[in-house]
Amino acid sequence: MALRALYNEIRAMKVREVPAYLKPRLTWGNVKKSTDQAVDRYIEKYIETGSADPIFHVCFGGMAFSYLVNLPWERAHLEHLEKHGGGH
């Protein structure tokens, strides 16, 4: 929701106005505060309620992360197979 509001505010601006608008919002203090608030909301919503969802978040997040980490090697492997007409 916050990203949608940010997008709607930026959409109405001219391109040269956007950096001046974003610069004060992207300070280390604001980013840290926003991250802390997001973690607090996550803890309230999932951890304190005893939900099993955090386990699924870790599993699916780990799966997506491992896929993204392995993707460059897989692409190189497929390119190599196509170049050399390989197949097993």
C-alpha distances in whole Angstrom, upper triangle without the diagonal:
4,5,5,6,9,10,11,13,14,15,17,19,22,23,25,22,20,21,22,19,17,20,20,16,18,20,21,21,17,16,18,17,13,15,17,14,12,16,16,14,15,18,18,16,19,22,23,23,25,23,24,21,21,24,23,20,23,25,22,21,25,26,23,24,28,27,26,29,31,30,32,35,35,35,38,40,39,40,43,44,44,46,49,49,48,48,49
4,5,5,6,9,10,11,12,14,16,17,20,20,22,20,17,18,19,15,14,17,16,13,14,17,18,17,14,13,15,14,10,12,15,12,11,15,16,14,15,19,18,17,20,22,23,24,26,25,26,23,22,25,24,21,24,26,24,22,25,27,24,24,28,28,26,28,31,31,32,35,35,35,38,40,40,40,43,45,44,46,49,49,49,49,50
4,5,5,6,9,10,10,12,15,16,18,18,20,18,15,16,18,14,13,16,16,13,13,17,18,18,15,13,16,16,12,14,17,15,13,17,18,16,17,21,21,20,22,24,26,26,28,26,27,23,23,26,24,21,23,25,23,21,24,25,22,23,26,26,24,26,29,28,29,33,33,32,35,37,37,37,40,42,41,43,46,46,46,46,47
4,5,5,6,9,10,10,13,15,18,18,20,18,16,18,19,16,15,18,19,15,17,20,21,22,18,17,20,19,15,17,20,18,16,19,21,18,19,23,23,21,23,26,28,28,30,27,28,25,25,28,26,23,26,27,25,23,27,27,24,25,29,28,26,29,31,30,31,35,34,34,37,39,38,39,42,43,42,44,47,47,47,47,49
4,5,5,6,9,10,11,13,17,17,19,17,14,17,17,14,13,17,17,14,16,19,21,20,16,16,19,18,15,17,19,17,16,20,21,19,20,24,23,22,25,27,28,28,31,29,30,27,27,30,29,26,28,30,28,26,29,30,27,28,32,31,29,32,34,33,34,38,38,37,40,42,41,42,45,46,46,47,50,51,50,50,52
4,5,5,6,8,10,11,14,14,16,14,11,13,14,10,10,13,13,11,12,16,18,18,14,14,18,17,14,16,19,17,16,20,21,19,21,24,24,24,26,28,29,30,32,30,32,28,28,31,29,26,28,30,28,26,29,30,27,27,31,30,28,30,33,31,33,36,36,35,38,40,40,40,43,45,44,46,49,49,49,49,51
4,5,5,6,9,10,13,13,15,14,11,13,15,12,11,15,16,13,15,18,21,21,18,17,20,20,17,19,22,20,19,22,24,22,23,27,27,26,28,30,32,32,34,32,33,29,29,31,30,26,29,31,28,26,29,30,26,27,30,29,27,29,32,30,31,35,35,33,36,39,38,38,41,43,42,43,47,47,47,47,49
4,6,5,7,9,12,14,16,14,12,15,16,13,13,17,18,15,17,21,23,23,20,20,23,22,19,21,24,22,21,25,26,23,25,28,28,27,29,32,33,33,36,33,34,31,31,34,32,29,32,33,30,29,32,33,29,30,34,33,30,33,36,34,35,38,38,37,40,42,41,41,45,46,45,46,50,50,50,50,52
4,6,6,7,11,12,14,11,10,13,13,10,11,14,15,13,15,18,21,21,18,18,22,21,18,21,23,21,21,25,26,24,26,29,29,28,31,33,34,35,37,35,36,33,33,36,34,31,33,35,33,31,34,35,31,32,35,34,32,34,37,35,36,40,40,39,41,44,43,43,46,48,47,48,52,52,52,53,55
4,5,5,8,9,11,9,7,10,11,8,9,13,14,13,14,18,21,21,18,18,22,21,19,21,24,23,22,26,27,26,27,30,31,30,32,34,36,36,38,36,37,34,33,36,34,31,33,35,32,30,33,34,30,30,34,33,30,32,35,33,34,38,38,36,39,42,41,40,44,45,44,45,49,49,50,50,53
4,6,8,9,12,11,9,13,14,12,13,16,18,16,18,21,24,25,22,21,25,25,22,24,27,25,24,28,30,28,29,32,32,31,33,36,37,38,40,38,38,35,34,37,35,32,34,36,33,31,34,34,31,31,35,33,31,33,36,34,34,38,38,36,39,41,40,40,43,45,44,45,48,49,49,50,52
4,7,9,12,10,10,14,14,12,14,17,18,17,19,23,26,26,23,23,27,26,24,26,29,27,27,30,31,30,31,35,34,33,36,38,39,40,42,40,41,37,37,40,38,35,38,39,36,34,38,38,35,35,38,37,34,37,40,37,38,42,42,40,42,45,44,44,47,49,47,48,52,52,53,53,56
4,6,8,6,7,10,11,9,11,15,16,16,18,21,24,25,22,22,26,25,23,26,29,27,27,31,32,31,32,35,36,35,37,39,41,41,44,42,43,39,38,41,40,36,38,40,37,35,38,39,35,35,38,37,34,37,39,37,38,41,42,40,42,45,44,43,47,48,47,48,51,52,53,54,56
4,6,5,7,10,11,11,13,15,17,17,19,22,25,26,24,24,28,28,26,28,31,30,30,33,35,34,35,38,39,38,40,42,44,44,46,44,45,41,41,43,42,38,40,42,39,37,39,40,36,36,39,38,35,37,40,37,37,41,41,39,41,45,44,43,46,48,46,47,51,51,52,53,56
4,5,6,8,10,10,11,14,16,17,17,20,23,25,23,23,27,27,25,27,30,30,29,32,34,33,34,37,38,37,39,41,43,44,46,44,44,40,40,42,40,37,38,40,37,35,37,38,34,34,37,36,32,34,37,34,34,38,38,36,38,41,41,39,43,45,43,44,47,48,49,50,53
4,6,7,8,10,11,12,15,16,17,19,23,24,22,23,26,27,25,28,31,30,30,33,35,34,36,39,39,39,41,43,44,45,47,46,46,42,41,44,42,39,40,42,39,37,39,40,36,36,39,38,34,36,39,36,36,40,41,38,40,43,43,42,45,47,46,46,49,51,51,53,55
4,6,6,6,9,11,13,14,15,17,21,22,20,21,24,24,23,26,28,28,28,31,32,32,33,36,37,37,39,41,42,43,45,44,44,41,40,43,41,38,39,41,39,36,39,40,36,35,39,38,35,36,39,37,37,41,42,40,42,45,44,43,47,49,47,48,51,53,53,54,57
4,6,5,6,9,11,11,12,15,18,20,17,18,21,22,20,22,25,25,25,28,29,29,30,33,34,34,35,37,39,40,42,40,41,37,36,39,38,34,35,37,35,32,35,36,32,32,35,34,31,33,36,34,34,37,38,36,38,42,41,40,43,46,45,45,49,50,50,51,53
4,5,5,6,9,10,10,13,16,18,16,16,20,21,19,21,24,24,24,27,29,29,30,33,34,34,36,37,39,40,42,41,41,38,36,39,38,34,35,37,35,32,34,35,32,31,34,34,30,32,35,33,33,37,38,36,38,41,41,40,43,45,44,45,48,49,50,51,53
4,6,6,7,9,11,12,16,17,15,17,20,20,20,22,25,24,25,28,29,29,31,34,34,35,37,38,39,41,43,42,43,39,38,41,40,36,37,40,37,34,37,38,35,34,37,37,34,35,38,37,36,40,41,40,41,44,44,44,46,49,48,48,52,53,53,55,57
4,6,7,7,10,12,15,16,14,15,18,18,17,20,22,22,22,25,27,26,28,31,31,32,34,35,36,38,40,39,40,36,35,38,37,34,35,37,35,32,35,36,33,32,36,36,32,34,37,36,36,40,41,39,41,44,44,43,46,49,48,48,52,53,53,54,56
4,6,5,6,9,13,14,11,12,16,16,15,17,20,19,20,23,24,24,25,28,29,29,31,33,34,36,37,36,37,34,32,35,34,30,32,34,32,29,31,33,30,29,32,32,29,30,34,32,33,36,37,36,38,41,41,40,43,46,45,46,49,50,50,51,53
4,5,5,7,11,12,11,12,15,16,15,17,20,20,21,23,25,25,27,29,30,31,33,34,35,37,39,38,38,35,33,36,36,32,33,35,34,30,32,34,31,30,33,33,30,31,34,33,33,37,38,37,38,42,42,41,44,46,46,46,50,51,51,52,54
4,6,6,10,10,8,11,13,13,14,16,18,18,20,22,23,24,26,28,29,30,32,33,34,36,38,37,38,35,33,36,36,32,33,36,34,31,33,35,32,31,35,35,32,33,36,36,36,39,41,40,41,44,45,44,47,49,49,50,53,54,54,55,56
4,6,9,9,6,8,11,11,10,13,15,15,16,19,20,20,22,25,25,26,28,29,30,32,34,33,34,31,30,33,32,29,30,33,31,28,30,32,29,28,32,32,29,30,34,33,34,37,38,38,39,42,43,42,45,47,47,48,51,52,52,52,54
4,7,8,6,6,10,11,10,12,15,15,16,18,20,21,22,24,26,26,28,29,30,32,34,33,33,30,28,31,31,27,28,31,29,26,28,30,27,26,29,30,27,27,31,30,31,34,35,35,36,39,40,40,42,44,44,45,48,49,49,50,51
4,5,5,6,9,10,11,12,14,16,17,18,20,21,23,24,26,27,29,29,30,33,34,34,35,32,29,32,32,29,29,32,31,27,29,32,29,27,31,32,28,29,33,32,32,36,37,37,38,41,42,42,44,47,47,47,50,52,51,52,53
4,6,5,6,9,10,10,12,14,15,16,18,20,21,22,24,26,27,27,28,31,32,32,33,30,27,30,30,27,27,30,29,26,27,30,28,25,29,30,27,27,31,31,31,34,36,36,37,40,41,41,43,46,46,47,49,51,50,51,52
4,6,5,6,9,10,10,12,14,15,16,18,20,21,23,24,26,26,27,29,31,31,32,30,27,30,31,27,27,31,30,27,29,31,29,27,31,32,30,30,34,34,34,37,39,39,40,43,44,44,46,49,49,50,52,54,53,54,55
4,5,5,6,9,10,11,12,14,15,16,18,20,21,22,24,25,26,28,30,29,31,28,26,29,29,26,26,30,29,26,28,30,28,27,30,31,29,29,33,33,34,37,38,38,40,42,43,43,46,48,48,49,52,53,52,53,54
4,5,5,6,9,10,11,12,14,15,16,18,20,21,22,23,24,27,28,27,28,26,23,26,26,23,23,26,25,22,24,27,24,23,26,27,25,26,29,29,30,33,34,34,36,39,39,40,42,44,45,46,48,49,49,49,50
4,5,5,6,9,10,11,12,14,15,16,18,20,21,21,22,25,26,26,27,25,22,25,26,22,22,26,25,22,24,27,25,23,26,28,26,26,30,30,31,34,35,36,37,40,41,41,43,45,46,47,50,51,50,50,51
4,5,5,6,9,10,11,12,14,15,17,18,20,20,21,23,25,25,27,24,22,25,26,23,23,27,26,23,26,28,27,25,29,30,28,29,33,33,34,37,38,38,40,42,43,44,46,48,49,50,52,53,52,52,53
4,5,5,6,9,10,11,12,14,15,16,18,19,20,22,24,23,25,22,20,24,24,20,21,25,24,21,24,26,24,23,27,28,26,27,31,31,32,35,36,36,38,40,41,42,44,46,46,48,50,51,50,50,51
4,5,5,6,9,10,11,12,14,15,16,17,18,21,22,21,22,20,17,21,21,17,18,22,21,18,20,23,21,20,24,25,23,24,28,28,30,32,33,34,36,38,39,39,42,43,44,45,48,49,48,47,48
4,5,5,6,9,10,11,12,14,15,15,16,19,21,21,22,20,17,21,22,18,19,23,23,20,22,25,24,22,26,28,26,27,30,31,33,35,36,37,39,41,42,43,45,46,47,49,51,52,50,50,51
4,5,5,6,9,10,11,12,14,15,15,18,20,20,21,19,17,21,22,19,20,23,23,21,23,26,24,24,27,29,27,28,32,32,34,37,37,38,40,42,43,44,46,48,48,50,52,53,52,51,52
4,5,5,6,9,10,11,12,13,15,16,18,17,19,16,14,18,18,15,17,20,19,17,20,22,21,20,24,25,24,25,29,29,31,34,34,35,37,39,39,41,43,44,45,47,49,50,48,48,49
4,5,5,6,9,10,10,11,12,15,16,16,17,15,12,16,17,14,15,18,18,16,18,21,20,20,23,25,24,25,28,29,31,33,34,35,37,38,39,41,43,44,45,47,49,50,48,47,48
4,5,5,6,9,10,10,10,13,15,15,17,16,14,17,19,16,17,21,21,19,22,24,24,23,26,28,27,28,32,33,35,37,37,38,41,42,43,45,47,48,49,51,53,53,52,51,51
4,5,5,6,9,10,10,12,14,14,16,14,13,17,18,15,17,20,20,18,21,24,23,23,26,28,27,28,32,32,34,37,37,38,40,42,42,44,46,47,48,50,52,52,51,50,51
4,5,5,6,7,9,10,12,11,13,11,9,13,14,11,13,16,16,15,18,20,20,20,23,25,24,26,28,29,32,34,34,35,38,39,39,41,43,44,45,47,49,49,48,47,47
4,6,6,5,6,9,10,10,12,11,10,13,15,13,14,17,18,17,19,22,22,22,25,27,26,27,30,32,34,36,36,38,40,41,42,44,46,46,48,50,51,52,50,49,49
4,6,6,5,7,10,10,13,13,12,15,17,15,17,20,21,20,22,25,25,25,28,30,29,31,33,34,37,39,39,40,43,44,44,46,49,49,50,52,54,54,53,52,52
4,6,7,6,9,8,11,10,10,14,14,13,16,18,18,18,21,23,23,23,26,28,28,29,32,33,35,37,37,38,41,42,42,44,47,47,48,50,52,52,51,49,49
4,6,6,6,5,8,7,7,10,11,10,13,15,16,16,18,20,21,21,24,25,26,27,30,31,34,35,35,37,39,40,40,43,45,45,46,49,50,50,48,47,47
4,5,5,6,9,9,7,10,13,12,13,16,17,17,19,21,22,22,25,27,27,28,30,32,35,36,36,38,40,41,42,44,46,46,48,50,51,52,49,48,48
4,6,8,11,12,11,14,16,16,17,19,21,21,22,25,26,26,28,30,31,32,34,36,38,40,40,42,44,45,45,48,50,50,51,54,55,55,53,52,52
4,5,9,10,11,13,15,15,17,19,20,21,23,25,26,26,29,30,31,32,35,36,39,40,40,42,44,45,45,48,50,50,51,54,55,55,53,51,51
4,7,9,9,11,13,14,15,17,19,19,21,23,24,25,27,29,30,31,33,35,38,39,38,40,43,43,44,46,48,48,50,52,53,53,51,49,49
4,5,7,9,10,11,13,15,16,17,19,20,21,23,25,26,27,29,31,32,35,36,36,38,40,40,41,43,45,45,47,49,51,50,48,46,46
4,6,6,7,9,11,11,13,15,16,17,19,20,22,23,25,26,28,29,33,33,33,35,38,37,38,41,42,42,44,46,47,47,45,43,42
4,5,5,6,9,10,11,12,14,15,16,18,20,21,22,24,26,27,30,31,30,32,35,35,35,38,40,40,41,44,45,45,43,41,41
4,5,5,6,9,10,10,12,14,15,16,18,20,21,22,24,25,28,29,29,31,34,34,35,37,39,39,41,43,44,44,42,41,41
4,5,5,6,9,10,11,12,14,15,16,18,20,21,22,24,27,28,28,30,32,32,33,36,37,37,39,42,43,42,40,38,38
4,5,5,6,8,10,10,12,14,15,16,18,20,21,22,26,26,26,28,31,30,31,34,35,35,37,39,40,40,38,36,36
4,6,5,6,8,10,10,12,14,15,16,18,20,21,24,25,25,27,29,30,30,32,34,35,36,38,40,40,38,36,36
4,6,5,6,8,10,10,12,14,15,16,18,20,23,23,23,26,28,28,29,31,33,33,35,37,39,39,37,35,35
4,5,5,6,9,10,11,12,14,15,16,18,22,22,21,24,26,26,27,30,31,31,33,35,36,36,34,32,32
4,5,5,6,8,10,10,12,14,15,16,20,21,20,22,25,25,25,28,29,30,31,33,35,35,33,31,31
4,5,5,6,9,10,11,12,14,15,18,20,19,21,24,24,25,27,29,30,31,33,35,35,33,32,32
4,5,5,6,8,10,10,12,14,17,18,18,20,22,22,23,26,27,28,30,32,33,33,31,30,30
4,5,5,6,9,10,11,12,16,16,15,18,20,20,21,23,25,25,27,29,30,30,28,27,27
4,6,5,6,9,10,10,14,15,15,16,19,19,20,22,24,25,26,28,30,30,28,27,28
4,5,5,6,9,10,13,14,14,16,18,19,20,22,24,25,26,28,30,30,28,28,28
4,5,5,6,8,11,12,12,14,16,17,18,20,21,22,24,26,27,28,26,25,25
4,6,5,6,9,10,10,12,14,14,15,18,19,20,21,23,25,25,23,23,23
4,5,5,8,10,10,11,14,15,16,17,19,20,21,23,25,26,24,24,25
4,6,7,8,10,11,13,14,16,17,19,20,22,23,25,26,24,24,25
4,6,6,6,9,10,11,13,15,16,17,19,20,22,22,21,20,21
4,5,5,6,9,10,11,12,14,15,16,18,20,21,19,20,21
4,5,5,6,9,10,11,12,14,15,16,18,20,19,20,21
4,5,5,6,9,10,10,12,14,15,16,18,16,17,18
4,5,5,6,9,10,11,12,14,15,16,14,15,16
4,5,5,6,9,10,11,12,14,15,14,15,17
4,6,5,6,9,10,10,12,14,13,15,17
4,5,5,6,9,10,11,12,10,11,13
4,5,5,6,9,10,10,9,10,13
4,5,5,6,9,10,10,12,15
4,5,5,6,8,8,10,13
4,6,5,6,5,7,10
4,6,5,7,9,12
4,6,8,11,14
4,5,9,12
4,7,10
4,7
4
